[in-house]
Amino acid sequence: MEATTKSPEAQTQEVRVTESSPEENPNYIKGLRLHLLTIGLCLGIFLVNFEISIVSTSLVSITDDLHAFGRSSWIITAYLLTFTAFMVILAKLSDSIGRKSVLLACLFIFTIFSGACGAAQSMVQLIILRALQGLGGSGVYSVVLIVMFEMVPPQRYPRYSVYVTALFAISLFSGPLVGGAINRSTTWRWIFLLNVPAGAMALIILVFCMPNRFPYHGGSTKAKPTDLRNIDTVGAALMLVALTLLITGFEEASNFMPWISAQVLAPILVSLLAWVAFLSYERAVTSRGNNRPEPVFPWRFCTSRVIMGILINSFLCGAVFTSCIIQIPLRFQAVNHESPWHAGVRLIPFGMAVPVGAFLTAAICGKRRMPIIYMLFVASLLQALGLAFMSRLTLERVMWKGQYGLQFVTGLGCGMSIGVVTLMTPFVIEKRDLATSTSAVVQIRMLSGALVLAIITAVMNSNLNRTLPQVLTDQELFRVFQSTDAIAMLGEPVRTEVKETFLKGYNMQLRILVGFAGAEVLATLLMWQEDQVKIA
């Protein structure tokens, strides 16, 4: 197998990675140890992504129990904030103090605070504990991605990129199914408590199967001495502030706050200033050339069209993927009056298609020696077509079975796009940037999911807030906004009119996502070069 690409800094120079036997490099892991380590890594990456969506079906139960409906969205946002913000930071930290140390510490934090979330006695406690749980989950996801690409030779990258994409998709779409089942049969606390035994199992596997000095355990390469002065604390702090304020501003907009209110505009505007300061500082640090501190986002990423194309594609596809995972089940609950569990079942075609798309990408590009960039054009087209036709549903055809085929087409496109950027990244970056680049791709995908989900929710809620008061009383409006189950209790013809309004809102969201899918074509063209990347 070989992968041919251009160097990210000098794209006229050809770089060729040829197949070598794992035995030739003692740093590669082999045999039973590799299989057990893969299981432990996959379990870890599954748990931290599973936690994003499983909570969505239990929000009403949690807020009823803790008596704080107004803060319910922060149960999800608190986790996403730290999960998104710390990915690159913890990946860079693993460069300095070791992959195993950071991974075990983060998995331990995730497991402990999962149990603490299950024992929370107030909404404030739960929100704080969720943020700490997200901190642990962030490190688990980012470091696992790095380890997977370091423990095997390059010819196995396609297989492991399929593993990562499949786990990402399955964990997110199965969350509402499991959450709905738990919510129906027992207390909401089990959605957090289940992580404790599973996390402990993953910890045990990683303790015994991951080499202590990974990836320098084989002796063929020399480990860098641990020096905390190499950590870019200023850049990390600026990025954390920028991410937190940006997500907070859009989250406030999605909670019916006016776009021109101080609660929305102030954090967004301050975050823009923080982003400018962050990028300026990272450019200055990178230009020093003394590698101290090592930038959390090297400026050389911004000067490479290929790397920027990968990051932009990750952002755009993340917006489509996350929004579909969350909003399609909500549409079935609001318009079709489905239970959370049944709504999750109706998302299965989309969820199944994502790993299929990743597998097709690895198989076609690996066996046919086709330039991997071509798959991004196909992925964008499939997403745009699926979303465009799904957005044309009417209330009379809301149970049309063809929509599941459209879900599959959209999911296939998302899987191809995620598979391409995951597989392509290790071949277009320098070895020193592996930790930063793999984490940045995922961080941007998750950031876009949080941002765009808040944006399309804010657009829909603004329309509902303008339209529904014309047909509902204040009390009916409060009940509908508190739980979509209240729609079924309305009398006719009001119930049909409210369902029609909700359906139009969800269709509007899908049309917005069509624009994101179409923009992937422009991002892919940005990556175009004379000799395309091939994985064969």
ZAPADREN-369761 format. One record per residue (C-alpha): residue number from 0; residue in three letters; chain; x, z, y. Coordinates in pm, whole numbers. Layout:
! ZAPADREN-369761
<r NUM ALA A <X Z Y>>;
...
***
This chain:
! ZAPADREN-369761
<r 0 MET A <0 0 0>>;
<r 1 GLU A <115 -56 353>>;
<r 2 ALA A <-16 -8 702>>;
<r 3 THR A <100 -239 974>>;
<r 4 THR A <47 -148 1338>>;
<r 5 LYS A <209 -140 1678>>;
<r 6 SER A <390 157 1820>>;
<r 7 PRO A <168 332 2075>>;
<r 8 GLU A <441 328 2338>>;
<r 9 ALA A <585 -15 2274>>;
<r 10 GLN A <317 -234 2125>>;
<r 11 THR A <552 -526 2081>>;
<r 12 GLN A <739 -337 1814>>;
<r 13 GLU A <599 -353 1462>>;
<r 14 VAL A <585 -38 1252>>;
<r 15 ARG A <541 -64 876>>;
<r 16 VAL A <461 225 645>>;
<r 17 THR A <523 133 284>>;
<r 18 GLU A <405 309 -24>>;
<r 19 SER A <631 568 -172>>;
<r 20 SER A <596 788 -473>>;
<r 21 PRO A <485 1143 -391>>;
<r 22 GLU A <780 1269 -591>>;
<r 23 GLU A <1017 1109 -337>>;
<r 24 ASN A <897 1348 -66>>;
<r 25 PRO A <889 1713 -176>>;
<r 26 ASN A <657 1800 114>>;
<r 27 TYR A <366 1616 -49>>;
<r 28 ILE A <149 1837 -273>>;
<r 29 LYS A <80 1722 -628>>;
<r 30 GLY A <-115 1797 -943>>;
<r 31 LEU A <-359 2086 -988>>;
<r 32 ARG A <-239 2251 -670>>;
<r 33 LEU A <-343 1945 -470>>;
<r 34 HIS A <-691 1942 -626>>;
<r 35 LEU A <-748 2314 -564>>;
<r 36 LEU A <-616 2292 -209>>;
<r 37 THR A <-844 1995 -141>>;
<r 38 ILE A <-1143 2199 -264>>;
<r 39 GLY A <-1049 2487 -35>>;
<r 40 LEU A <-1001 2260 265>>;
<r 41 CYS A <-1327 2074 200>>;
<r 42 LEU A <-1517 2403 166>>;
<r 43 GLY A <-1378 2523 497>>;
<r 44 ILE A <-1461 2203 685>>;
<r 45 PHE A <-1810 2199 531>>;
<r 46 LEU A <-1892 2556 636>>;
<r 47 VAL A <-1792 2525 1001>>;
<r 48 ASN A <-1991 2203 1050>>;
<r 49 PHE A <-2286 2330 845>>;
<r 50 GLU A <-2315 2618 1091>>;
<r 51 ILE A <-2386 2378 1379>>;
<r 52 SER A <-2718 2247 1248>>;
<r 53 ILE A <-2847 2518 1013>>;
<r 54 VAL A <-2935 2744 1308>>;
<r 55 SER A <-3165 2486 1470>>;
<r 56 THR A <-3455 2546 1228>>;
<r 57 SER A <-3444 2926 1272>>;
<r 58 LEU A <-3440 2953 1653>>;
<r 59 VAL A <-3805 3056 1675>>;
<r 60 SER A <-3763 3324 1408>>;
<r 61 ILE A <-3447 3458 1574>>;
<r 62 THR A <-3596 3473 1921>>;
<r 63 ASP A <-3920 3634 1795>>;
<r 64 ASP A <-3717 3903 1618>>;
<r 65 LEU A <-3475 3969 1905>>;
<r 66 HIS A <-3737 3918 2182>>;
<r 67 ALA A <-3540 3678 2401>>;
<r 68 PHE A <-3695 3330 2392>>;
<r 69 GLY A <-3544 3228 2728>>;
<r 70 ARG A <-3190 3245 2590>>;
<r 71 SER A <-3255 3070 2258>>;
<r 72 SER A <-3054 2756 2339>>;
<r 73 TRP A <-2742 2967 2390>>;
<r 74 ILE A <-2741 3052 2020>>;
<r 75 ILE A <-2634 2692 1957>>;
<r 76 THR A <-2445 2637 2283>>;
<r 77 ALA A <-2222 2947 2246>>;
<r 78 TYR A <-2096 2818 1911>>;
<r 79 LEU A <-2045 2463 2036>>;
<r 80 LEU A <-1861 2577 2348>>;
<r 81 THR A <-1580 2754 2166>>;
<r 82 PHE A <-1591 2516 1870>>;
<r 83 THR A <-1530 2223 2103>>;
<r 84 ALA A <-1300 2385 2357>>;
<r 85 PHE A <-1034 2530 2127>>;
<r 86 MET A <-968 2242 1886>>;
<r 87 VAL A <-662 2092 2054>>;
<r 88 ILE A <-537 2434 2163>>;
<r 89 LEU A <-536 2575 1809>>;
<r 90 ALA A <-394 2252 1667>>;
<r 91 LYS A <-99 2280 1904>>;
<r 92 LEU A <-63 2649 1818>>;
<r 93 SER A <-29 2551 1450>>;
<r 94 ASP A <268 2334 1552>>;
<r 95 SER A <444 2645 1682>>;
<r 96 ILE A <353 2923 1438>>;
<r 97 GLY A <260 2726 1126>>;
<r 98 ARG A <-43 2551 976>>;
<r 99 LYS A <-116 2815 711>>;
<r 100 SER A <-104 3111 951>>;
<r 101 VAL A <-343 2953 1201>>;
<r 102 LEU A <-578 2817 933>>;
<r 103 LEU A <-609 3148 749>>;
<r 104 ALA A <-653 3344 1072>>;
<r 105 CYS A <-927 3110 1196>>;
<r 106 LEU A <-1108 3105 862>>;
<r 107 PHE A <-1096 3486 855>>;
<r 108 ILE A <-1237 3502 1210>>;
<r 109 PHE A <-1515 3258 1119>>;
<r 110 THR A <-1608 3454 804>>;
<r 111 ILE A <-1601 3799 965>>;
<r 112 PHE A <-1805 3700 1267>>;
<r 113 SER A <-2053 3512 1049>>;
<r 114 GLY A <-2129 3844 883>>;
<r 115 ALA A <-2143 4010 1226>>;
<r 116 CYS A <-2396 3748 1347>>;
<r 117 GLY A <-2614 3837 1051>>;
<r 118 ALA A <-2610 4200 1162>>;
<r 119 ALA A <-2671 4138 1535>>;
<r 120 GLN A <-2933 4365 1692>>;
<r 121 SER A <-2980 4191 2028>>;
<r 122 MET A <-2963 3841 2171>>;
<r 123 VAL A <-2660 3928 2386>>;
<r 124 GLN A <-2475 4051 2077>>;
<r 125 LEU A <-2566 3738 1881>>;
<r 126 ILE A <-2452 3501 2159>>;
<r 127 ILE A <-2114 3677 2193>>;
<r 128 LEU A <-2064 3685 1816>>;
<r 129 ARG A <-2160 3317 1789>>;
<r 130 ALA A <-1891 3230 2045>>;
<r 131 LEU A <-1631 3416 1838>>;
<r 132 GLN A <-1760 3249 1522>>;
<r 133 GLY A <-1717 2910 1694>>;
<r 134 LEU A <-1359 3002 1788>>;
<r 135 GLY A <-1276 3049 1420>>;
<r 136 GLY A <-1463 2734 1321>>;
<r 137 SER A <-1273 2531 1579>>;
<r 138 GLY A <-936 2621 1429>>;
<r 139 VAL A <-1056 2562 1074>>;
<r 140 TYR A <-1179 2210 1147>>;
<r 141 SER A <-881 2098 1357>>;
<r 142 VAL A <-609 2237 1129>>;
<r 143 VAL A <-779 2115 808>>;
<r 144 LEU A <-775 1759 945>>;
<r 145 ILE A <-402 1783 1012>>;
<r 146 VAL A <-325 1934 672>>;
<r 147 MET A <-519 1663 490>>;
<r 148 PHE A <-302 1393 646>>;
<r 149 GLU A <21 1585 590>>;
<r 150 MET A <-21 1687 227>>;
<r 151 VAL A <-53 1334 83>>;
<r 152 PRO A <131 1000 133>>;
<r 153 PRO A <-20 739 370>>;
<r 154 GLN A <-170 528 92>>;
<r 155 ARG A <-415 812 22>>;
<r 156 TYR A <-538 835 381>>;
<r 157 PRO A <-845 612 318>>;
<r 158 ARG A <-965 843 40>>;
<r 159 TYR A <-926 1155 252>>;
<r 160 SER A <-1086 994 557>>;
<r 161 VAL A <-1393 932 338>>;
<r 162 TYR A <-1388 1299 231>>;
<r 163 VAL A <-1379 1415 594>>;
<r 164 THR A <-1655 1180 712>>;
<r 165 ALA A <-1878 1255 414>>;
<r 166 LEU A <-1842 1631 457>>;
<r 167 PHE A <-1908 1604 830>>;
<r 168 ALA A <-2229 1407 772>>;
<r 169 ILE A <-2358 1600 470>>;
<r 170 SER A <-2297 1939 631>>;
<r 171 LEU A <-2483 1846 950>>;
<r 172 PHE A <-2788 1680 795>>;
<r 173 SER A <-2825 1936 514>>;
<r 174 GLY A <-2823 2224 764>>;
<r 175 PRO A <-3188 2184 866>>;
<r 176 LEU A <-3289 2157 498>>;
<r 177 VAL A <-3123 2483 399>>;
<r 178 GLY A <-3218 2653 725>>;
<r 179 GLY A <-3581 2553 679>>;
<r 180 ALA A <-3584 2686 321>>;
<r 181 ILE A <-3429 3018 431>>;
<r 182 ASN A <-3668 3047 722>>;
<r 183 ARG A <-3964 2994 487>>;
<r 184 SER A <-3863 3243 217>>;
<r 185 THR A <-3650 3519 371>>;
<r 186 THR A <-3495 3654 691>>;
<r 187 TRP A <-3302 3433 936>>;
<r 188 ARG A <-2999 3659 892>>;
<r 189 TRP A <-2908 3480 568>>;
<r 190 ILE A <-2815 3163 757>>;
<r 191 PHE A <-2509 3359 874>>;
<r 192 LEU A <-2455 3593 578>>;
<r 193 LEU A <-2419 3301 332>>;
<r 194 ASN A <-2091 3212 502>>;
<r 195 VAL A <-1929 3539 398>>;
<r 196 PRO A <-1890 3482 21>>;
<r 197 ALA A <-1823 3109 70>>;
<r 198 GLY A <-1563 3177 340>>;
<r 199 ALA A <-1398 3445 124>>;
<r 200 MET A <-1371 3194 -162>>;
<r 201 ALA A <-1207 2936 64>>;
<r 202 LEU A <-965 3202 191>>;
<r 203 ILE A <-857 3296 -160>>;
<r 204 ILE A <-797 2931 -256>>;
<r 205 LEU A <-590 2862 56>>;
<r 206 VAL A <-384 3181 24>>;
<r 207 PHE A <-266 3090 -325>>;
<r 208 CYS A <-261 2708 -310>>;
<r 209 MET A <-123 2630 36>>;
<r 210 PRO A <258 2655 60>>;
<r 211 ASN A <379 2926 298>>;
<r 212 ARG A <593 2697 515>>;
<r 213 PHE A <364 2395 499>>;
<r 214 PRO A <443 2117 588>>;
<r 215 TYR A <815 2212 572>>;
<r 216 HIS A <800 2381 231>>;
<r 217 GLY A <980 2103 44>>;
<r 218 GLY A <1307 2133 230>>;
<r 219 SER A <1334 1762 317>>;
<r 220 THR A <1247 1833 680>>;
<r 221 LYS A <1341 2120 900>>;
<r 222 ALA A <1077 2344 1051>>;
<r 223 LYS A <1078 2390 1426>>;
<r 224 PRO A <1163 2744 1531>>;
<r 225 THR A <864 2943 1648>>;
<r 226 ASP A <873 2963 2028>>;
<r 227 LEU A <557 3060 2210>>;
<r 228 ARG A <706 2918 2530>>;
<r 229 ASN A <635 2575 2380>>;
<r 230 ILE A <260 2642 2405>>;
<r 231 ASP A <96 2481 2707>>;
<r 232 THR A <-105 2786 2819>>;
<r 233 VAL A <-184 2648 3166>>;
<r 234 GLY A <-309 2317 3029>>;
<r 235 ALA A <-508 2496 2759>>;
<r 236 ALA A <-672 2723 3017>>;
<r 237 LEU A <-762 2432 3245>>;
<r 238 MET A <-912 2236 2955>>;
<r 239 LEU A <-1111 2540 2841>>;
<r 240 VAL A <-1253 2595 3191>>;
<r 241 ALA A <-1336 2225 3232>>;
<r 242 LEU A <-1515 2201 2897>>;
<r 243 THR A <-1706 2526 2936>>;
<r 244 LEU A <-1836 2448 3284>>;
<r 245 LEU A <-1929 2089 3195>>;
<r 246 ILE A <-2132 2185 2888>>;
<r 247 THR A <-2290 2480 3070>>;
<r 248 GLY A <-2411 2258 3355>>;
<r 249 PHE A <-2578 2004 3129>>;
<r 250 GLU A <-2719 2281 2911>>;
<r 251 GLU A <-2890 2432 3215>>;
<r 252 ALA A <-3038 2088 3294>>;
<r 253 SER A <-3180 2065 2942>>;
<r 254 ASN A <-3353 2402 2995>>;
<r 255 PHE A <-3586 2262 3263>>;
<r 256 MET A <-3358 2342 3557>>;
<r 257 PRO A <-3374 2071 3830>>;
<r 258 TRP A <-3074 1838 3836>>;
<r 259 ILE A <-3010 1922 4202>>;
<r 260 SER A <-3021 2299 4147>>;
<r 261 ALA A <-2711 2512 4194>>;
<r 262 GLN A <-2724 2618 3827>>;
<r 263 VAL A <-2671 2256 3723>>;
<r 264 LEU A <-2463 2101 3999>>;
<r 265 ALA A <-2219 2387 4063>>;
<r 266 PRO A <-2066 2409 3712>>;
<r 267 ILE A <-2058 2028 3675>>;
<r 268 LEU A <-1880 1974 4008>>;
<r 269 VAL A <-1632 2255 3948>>;
<r 270 SER A <-1565 2116 3599>>;
<r 271 LEU A <-1478 1777 3752>>;
<r 272 LEU A <-1219 1946 3971>>;
<r 273 ALA A <-1086 2128 3665>>;
<r 274 TRP A <-1058 1797 3476>>;
<r 275 VAL A <-858 1643 3761>>;
<r 276 ALA A <-629 1945 3769>>;
<r 277 PHE A <-592 1935 3389>>;
<r 278 LEU A <-497 1567 3373>>;
<r 279 SER A <-260 1599 3668>>;
<r 280 TYR A <-87 1896 3510>>;
<r 281 GLU A <-61 1726 3170>>;
<r 282 ARG A <94 1419 3333>>;
<r 283 ALA A <350 1638 3509>>;
<r 284 VAL A <435 1830 3191>>;
<r 285 THR A <469 1511 2986>>;
<r 286 SER A <694 1346 3244>>;
<r 287 ARG A <944 1634 3234>>;
<r 288 GLY A <1069 1518 2895>>;
<r 289 ASN A <1212 1857 2792>>;
<r 290 ASN A <926 1934 2550>>;
<r 291 ARG A <868 2278 2702>>;
<r 292 PRO A <588 2343 2712>>;
<r 293 GLU A <448 2082 2473>>;
<r 294 PRO A <137 1936 2645>>;
<r 295 VAL A <-197 1993 2473>>;
<r 296 PHE A <-293 1638 2578>>;
<r 297 PRO A <18 1420 2626>>;
<r 298 TRP A <-13 1172 2911>>;
<r 299 ARG A <123 900 2681>>;
<r 300 PHE A <-225 893 2521>>;
<r 301 CYS A <-365 768 2853>>;
<r 302 THR A <-108 487 2872>>;
<r 303 SER A <-192 349 2526>>;
<r 304 ARG A <-493 117 2514>>;
<r 305 VAL A <-526 168 2138>>;
<r 306 ILE A <-535 546 2155>>;
<r 307 MET A <-775 546 2450>>;
<r 308 GLY A <-999 301 2264>>;
<r 309 ILE A <-1006 535 1966>>;
<r 310 LEU A <-1094 835 2184>>;
<r 311 ILE A <-1367 647 2372>>;
<r 312 ASN A <-1515 515 2046>>;
<r 313 SER A <-1514 869 1908>>;
<r 314 PHE A <-1700 990 2218>>;
<r 315 LEU A <-1963 715 2206>>;
<r 316 CYS A <-2028 737 1832>>;
<r 317 GLY A <-2039 1117 1849>>;
<r 318 ALA A <-2318 1091 2104>>;
<r 319 VAL A <-2525 869 1872>>;
<r 320 PHE A <-2452 1066 1555>>;
<r 321 THR A <-2519 1418 1686>>;
<r 322 SER A <-2827 1316 1883>>;
<r 323 CYS A <-2982 1149 1576>>;
<r 324 ILE A <-2906 1449 1354>>;
<r 325 ILE A <-3084 1686 1593>>;
<r 326 GLN A <-3354 1474 1758>>;
<r 327 ILE A <-3499 1276 1465>>;
<r 328 PRO A <-3608 1592 1276>>;
<r 329 LEU A <-3747 1736 1602>>;
<r 330 ARG A <-3957 1421 1646>>;
<r 331 PHE A <-4105 1463 1298>>;
<r 332 GLN A <-4190 1825 1378>>;
<r 333 ALA A <-4344 1756 1719>>;
<r 334 VAL A <-4526 1429 1651>>;
<r 335 ASN A <-4593 1439 1274>>;
<r 336 HIS A <-4638 1818 1258>>;
<r 337 GLU A <-4385 1844 975>>;
<r 338 SER A <-4226 2172 871>>;
<r 339 PRO A <-3853 2210 949>>;
<r 340 TRP A <-3773 2158 581>>;
<r 341 HIS A <-3979 1840 546>>;
<r 342 ALA A <-3839 1709 875>>;
<r 343 GLY A <-3490 1759 733>>;
<r 344 VAL A <-3590 1572 415>>;
<r 345 ARG A <-3698 1272 624>>;
<r 346 LEU A <-3347 1256 773>>;
<r 347 ILE A <-3184 1203 431>>;
<r 348 PRO A <-3155 820 465>>;
<r 349 PHE A <-2949 865 782>>;
<r 350 GLY A <-2735 1140 632>>;
<r 351 MET A <-2668 946 312>>;
<r 352 ALA A <-2570 632 500>>;
<r 353 VAL A <-2289 796 700>>;
<r 354 PRO A <-2054 864 405>>;
<r 355 VAL A <-2149 523 260>>;
<r 356 GLY A <-2031 363 585>>;
<r 357 ALA A <-1703 555 572>>;
<r 358 PHE A <-1649 451 210>>;
<r 359 LEU A <-1718 85 288>>;
<r 360 THR A <-1467 98 573>>;
<r 361 ALA A <-1193 239 349>>;
<r 362 ALA A <-1277 1 63>>;
<r 363 ILE A <-1303 -321 267>>;
<r 364 CYS A <-1000 -258 484>>;
<r 365 GLY A <-794 -127 195>>;
<r 366 LYS A <-872 -392 -65>>;
<r 367 ARG A <-926 -697 156>>;
<r 368 ARG A <-642 -629 401>>;
<r 369 MET A <-886 -695 683>>;
<r 370 PRO A <-790 -561 1029>>;
<r 371 ILE A <-968 -230 1061>>;
<r 372 ILE A <-1075 -296 1419>>;
<r 373 TYR A <-1329 -557 1302>>;
<r 374 MET A <-1531 -281 1138>>;
<r 375 LEU A <-1590 -123 1480>>;
<r 376 PHE A <-1774 -435 1600>>;
<r 377 VAL A <-1998 -424 1292>>;
<r 378 ALA A <-2052 -49 1338>>;
<r 379 SER A <-2164 -92 1699>>;
<r 380 LEU A <-2405 -372 1608>>;
<r 381 LEU A <-2565 -172 1327>>;
<r 382 GLN A <-2612 134 1547>>;
<r 383 ALA A <-2764 -66 1832>>;
<r 384 LEU A <-3006 -256 1604>>;
<r 385 GLY A <-3121 55 1418>>;
<r 386 LEU A <-3176 257 1736>>;
<r 387 ALA A <-3348 -27 1922>>;
<r 388 PHE A <-3608 -85 1651>>;
<r 389 MET A <-3663 289 1587>>;
<r 390 SER A <-3740 331 1958>>;
<r 391 ARG A <-4038 93 1924>>;
<r 392 LEU A <-4248 326 1707>>;
<r 393 THR A <-4604 389 1822>>;
<r 394 LEU A <-4835 676 1736>>;
<r 395 GLU A <-5039 447 1508>>;
<r 396 ARG A <-4724 355 1309>>;
<r 397 VAL A <-4548 690 1323>>;
<r 398 MET A <-4548 712 942>>;
<r 399 TRP A <-4418 355 897>>;
<r 400 LYS A <-4180 363 600>>;
<r 401 GLY A <-3956 96 746>>;
<r 402 GLN A <-3815 355 985>>;
<r 403 TYR A <-3616 505 696>>;
<r 404 GLY A <-3442 172 650>>;
<r 405 LEU A <-3360 173 1021>>;
<r 406 GLN A <-3223 525 983>>;
<r 407 PHE A <-2997 399 704>>;
<r 408 VAL A <-2873 108 916>>;
<r 409 THR A <-2795 340 1208>>;
<r 410 GLY A <-2623 593 983>>;
<r 411 LEU A <-2420 316 818>>;
<r 412 GLY A <-2291 213 1161>>;
<r 413 CYS A <-2206 573 1252>>;
<r 414 GLY A <-2021 620 923>>;
<r 415 MET A <-1818 305 977>>;
<r 416 SER A <-1721 408 1330>>;
<r 417 ILE A <-1626 764 1233>>;
<r 418 GLY A <-1438 633 931>>;
<r 419 VAL A <-1239 383 1139>>;
<r 420 VAL A <-1123 630 1405>>;
<r 421 THR A <-1038 893 1142>>;
<r 422 LEU A <-842 647 929>>;
<r 423 MET A <-676 462 1214>>;
<r 424 THR A <-546 761 1410>>;
<r 425 PRO A <-246 857 1190>>;
<r 426 PHE A <-118 499 1200>>;
<r 427 VAL A <-119 447 1578>>;
<r 428 ILE A <34 773 1703>>;
<r 429 GLU A <380 921 1686>>;
<r 430 LYS A <441 1184 1420>>;
<r 431 ARG A <494 1454 1684>>;
<r 432 ASP A <141 1390 1814>>;
<r 433 LEU A <-41 1412 1478>>;
<r 434 ALA A <-187 1758 1543>>;
<r 435 THR A <-296 1677 1898>>;
<r 436 SER A <-442 1333 1827>>;
<r 437 THR A <-644 1421 1516>>;
<r 438 SER A <-789 1725 1692>>;
<r 439 ALA A <-856 1533 2014>>;
<r 440 VAL A <-1058 1269 1824>>;
<r 441 VAL A <-1282 1536 1671>>;
<r 442 GLN A <-1298 1743 1989>>;
<r 443 ILE A <-1415 1445 2191>>;
<r 444 ARG A <-1673 1356 1926>>;
<r 445 MET A <-1815 1709 1931>>;
<r 446 LEU A <-1797 1727 2311>>;
<r 447 SER A <-1997 1406 2343>>;
<r 448 GLY A <-2254 1540 2099>>;
<r 449 ALA A <-2304 1855 2306>>;
<r 450 LEU A <-2306 1669 2640>>;
<r 451 VAL A <-2526 1374 2549>>;
<r 452 LEU A <-2768 1592 2353>>;
<r 453 ALA A <-2809 1805 2665>>;
<r 454 ILE A <-2849 1493 2882>>;
<r 455 ILE A <-3117 1323 2673>>;
<r 456 THR A <-3296 1656 2625>>;
<r 457 ALA A <-3293 1707 3002>>;
<r 458 VAL A <-3433 1355 3057>>;
<r 459 MET A <-3712 1414 2806>>;
<r 460 ASN A <-3793 1764 2932>>;
<r 461 SER A <-3812 1639 3290>>;
<r 462 ASN A <-4068 1379 3179>>;
<r 463 LEU A <-4266 1638 2979>>;
<r 464 ASN A <-4260 1883 3269>>;
<r 465 ARG A <-4401 1610 3496>>;
<r 466 THR A <-4662 1471 3256>>;
<r 467 LEU A <-4800 1754 3041>>;
<r 468 PRO A <-4933 1977 3326>>;
<r 469 GLN A <-5185 1701 3395>>;
<r 470 VAL A <-5350 1751 3053>>;
<r 471 LEU A <-5268 2113 2956>>;
<r 472 THR A <-5344 2451 3103>>;
<r 473 ASP A <-5055 2679 3198>>;
<r 474 GLN A <-5109 2888 2886>>;
<r 475 GLU A <-5123 2582 2658>>;
<r 476 LEU A <-4813 2439 2826>>;
<r 477 PHE A <-4620 2764 2768>>;
<r 478 ARG A <-4715 2769 2399>>;
<r 479 VAL A <-4616 2403 2348>>;
<r 480 PHE A <-4277 2454 2512>>;
<r 481 GLN A <-4225 2770 2307>>;
<r 482 SER A <-4300 2598 1975>>;
<r 483 THR A <-4412 2246 1891>>;
<r 484 ASP A <-4638 2399 1621>>;
<r 485 ALA A <-4879 2473 1906>>;
<r 486 ILE A <-4953 2100 1941>>;
<r 487 ALA A <-5153 2105 1617>>;
<r 488 MET A <-5379 2379 1759>>;
<r 489 LEU A <-5490 2166 2053>>;
<r 490 GLY A <-5827 1998 2045>>;
<r 491 GLU A <-5888 1623 2064>>;
<r 492 PRO A <-5830 1406 2261>>;
<r 493 VAL A <-5569 1633 2424>>;
<r 494 ARG A <-5367 1666 2102>>;
<r 495 THR A <-5329 1289 2065>>;
<r 496 GLU A <-5231 1253 2430>>;
<r 497 VAL A <-4965 1525 2398>>;
<r 498 LYS A <-4825 1366 2080>>;
<r 499 GLU A <-4813 1028 2258>>;
<r 500 THR A <-4617 1187 2544>>;
<r 501 PHE A <-4367 1347 2306>>;
<r 502 LEU A <-4324 1022 2111>>;
<r 503 LYS A <-4255 828 2430>>;
<r 504 GLY A <-3994 1089 2520>>;
<r 505 TYR A <-3816 1058 2186>>;
<r 506 ASN A <-3828 677 2211>>;
<r 507 MET A <-3671 702 2556>>;
<r 508 GLN A <-3388 910 2407>>;
<r 509 LEU A <-3319 646 2143>>;
<r 510 ARG A <-3307 372 2407>>;
<r 511 ILE A <-3047 571 2598>>;
<r 512 LEU A <-2843 592 2277>>;
<r 513 VAL A <-2862 213 2240>>;
<r 514 GLY A <-2652 195 2555>>;
<r 515 PHE A <-2388 422 2402>>;
<r 516 ALA A <-2378 210 2086>>;
<r 517 GLY A <-2339 -109 2290>>;
<r 518 ALA A <-2058 44 2494>>;
<r 519 GLU A <-1856 83 2173>>;
<r 520 VAL A <-1796 -294 2186>>;
<r 521 LEU A <-1617 -257 2521>>;
<r 522 ALA A <-1412 36 2390>>;
<r 523 THR A <-1313 -171 2086>>;
<r 524 LEU A <-1208 -466 2303>>;
<r 525 LEU A <-982 -224 2490>>;
<r 526 MET A <-794 -174 2160>>;
<r 527 TRP A <-739 -546 2100>>;
<r 528 GLN A <-378 -648 2038>>;
<r 529 GLU A <-194 -946 1896>>;
<r 530 ASP A <-121 -786 1558>>;
<r 531 GLN A <-409 -567 1447>>;
<r 532 VAL A <-377 -251 1237>>;
<r 533 LYS A <-416 -317 864>>;
<r 534 ILE A <-454 -58 590>>;
<r 535 ALA A <-382 -215 253>>;
***
